[in-house]
């Protein structure tokens, strides 16, 4: 049987006791504030994603316009 390493393992043992909490639990007011902060962050992220999607849609439309020759002065696409 190999000898045990002097360094502690990266993960605790399955049956190791849980260390006591250092900080007290949040009060109801603090918890409400944290939930509101998380909701606001989620809404900001959703708004940024929606704006990015709109920008992507505009870029795609511009790309199609370029492919059709809109900016090259052509009114009709080439028929091959």
N, C-alpha and C positions, 0 to 999 in steps of 0.2 A: 504494500500500500504506500503511495507516495506521501511525503511529508506535506503538511499544510503550509501555504504561503504566509509570509510575515505580513503582507499587505492584506487589508480587508477586501472581501469580494466587492465587485461593482454593484451588486444588488443584494439587498438584505435577504436573510433566510425566510422561507415561507412562514415559519412559526415564530419569527422574531416579534417581540412586543412593539407596539406602536409608541413612538415618543410622544410625550405630552405636548400640547400646543403651547407655543411661546406667547402668542397674542390672544386676546380675548375674542370671542365671537362678535360679529357685527350687531349693532343694535338695529331695531326695525327701521329707524330713520336712515341710518347709514346704508342698510341693505336697499331701501327704496331709492336712495340717491345713486347707488351703484347700478341698480337695474335701469334707472333712467339714463345713466351715462352709456350703458351698453346698447340700449334701444336707440339713442341718438347716434352712436357710432355705426350701428347697423343701417340706419336711415341714410347717413352720409355716404356709406359705402354703396348702398343701392342707388343713390342719386348719381354718384360718380360712374357706376357701371352703366346706368341708363344714358348718361351723357356720352360716355365712350362709345356705346353702341350707336348712338345717333351720329357721332363723328365718323364712325366706321361706315355707316350707311351713306353718309354724304360723300365720303371718299370713294366708296364703291360706285355711286352715281357719277361722280366726276371721272372715275376710271372708265366707265362705260361711255361717257360723253367723249372722252379722249379717243377711245377705240372706234367710235363712230365718226370721228373727224370733226367734231364740233369746234375745237380750237384750231383746226388747220384751215378753217374757212370753207370746208366742204358742207354742203347741205344734205347730200345723200351719201350713204355708205357705198363703198365700192362693191359691185357685183362681180364675183369671181366665177 
